[in-house]
Amino acid sequence: MGPMESFRDAVTGSGTGVTIALEVSPSSGKEGFLAGYDPWRRSIRCSVRSPPVQGRANREVIESLAGVLGIPVASVTVVSGATRSRKRVRAEGITLQEAIDRLGRYF
């Protein structure tokens, strides 16, 4: 299974949007938001520069994911894992195929 097929396990579509499983590394010195795919946890790894203090890392995750998906920041919310590195993020107003295509540019 190639990288394109594997990261799809982290993205599920339902209703008017998608839910994405993320493994977030806050306070990272690395450039870039999407850092790969973790097949064991079926989640997309991402790094953000912001610390996990007062929701700063979550805000950066939301802003970065909205940019990658090409949707408004207001359409993205953390639905679980707000205080953990493993998160589930909901993106409204995008189809499963659109999300796969847009995320696929980074894999």
Buried (B, 14 or more C-beta within 10 A) or exposed (E): EEEEEBBBBBBBBEEEBBBBBBBBBBEBEEEEBBBBBBEEBBBBBBBBBBEBEEBBBBBBBBBBBBEBBEBEEEBBBBEEBEEEBEBBBBBBBBEBEBBBEBBEEBB
